[in-house]
Amino acid sequence: MLDPVELQRIAIAALSAGAIVLFGAFYAVCLALGRLKTLAFLLRISYLAYAALVVATVLFAWAMNLAGWWLVLVVVLLVGYFVAPRAIWRLSVATHESSEPKPPTGAGGNE
């Protein structure tokens, strides 16, 4: 039979794992929309979502009693969640800049 404390930690781990996914997605979406529409409040919300992601990740690590290399993996996860949406944004901007049609030159535009 499971100890009630262990059962509680399993429930906390499951809920915090779900929160990691949700806050990570919310961070990426708010960051992308904030940059796309140049809305500063969405960028601030994205940082709040990332802070919530960090809290959920720390809670998950505590609930699962992670130690040693597992904690290193948690830090890599947090760095990846922070860097990946930014890198994808830069890649998207660079890709779409090269495929934008160039405006016509000259007075008539039909040269």
N, C-alpha and C positions, 0 to 999 in steps of 0.2 A: 504494500500500500504506500502511496506517495504521501510524504509529509506535507501538511497544508502550506508551509513556507515554500517548498519546492514547487508545488502546484501554482502558487501565486507568482513565483518567478517565471514559470513557463508562460503564464498568461501575459505577464508584463513583456516578456521577450517577443511573443507573437504580436502583441499590439504595437510595440515599438518598431518591430521589423516592418509592419505595414506603414507606420508613420514615416519611416525612412524613405520608402518608395514614394509615398504621397508628397512629402515635403520636398524631396529631390525633384519630382516632376513639377511641382508648383514653383520652385525656384527657377527651373529652366524656362518654364512658360512665361513667368513674370519678367524674367531677364530679357527674353526674346521680344516680347510685346513692348516692353519699356524702351528697348533700343529701336524697334521698328517704328513705333509711333512717337518716339522721343518724349516719353512721359516719365518725368523724374519720380513721381510717386510710385509707379510700378517697379522702378529700380530699387527704391527703398523697401518695398514689400518683398522683392526678391531676396534682399539681404536678411529680412526678418524670417523668411521661409528657410534660408540657409542656416540661420541661428537655431531655428526649431529643429532642423535636420541634425545639427550637432548635438542638441539636447537628446533627441530620440536615439542617436547613435551611442551616446554615452550611457543612456539608460539601458539600451540593448546589451552593451558590453558588461555593465554591472549585473544585469539579470542572468546573463549566460556565464558569469564568472570567467571572463576572458582574461588571459595573461600572456606574457611573453610575445611570441611572434604574432599571435592573434591581435594584440593591441597595435602592432605595427601595421597589420592588414587593415585595421579600423582607420588608422591615420591615412593610409593610402586610399581607402574608400572616400574619406572626407576630402582629400586633395583632389581626387578624380571627379567627385561631384561638383567641386568648385571650378575646376579648370575645363572640364569637358564642354559645358554649354558655351563658354566663352570661345573655345577653339572652334566649335561648330559654327558659331556666329561669324567668326572671322573667315572661315572657309566658305560659308554661304555668301558673304559679301564679296569676297574675292572671285568666286565663281560667277556671280551674277553681274559683276562689273564688266567682265570681259564679254558677256553675251548681250549687253545693252546695245540697242541700235544707236548709231551715231546720228546726231541731228544734222539736217542738211546745211550746207554752207552756201554763202552767197546771198544776194538780195532776192532772187526769184525762187530759190530753193530747188530748182530743177536742173542744176548744173552737173 
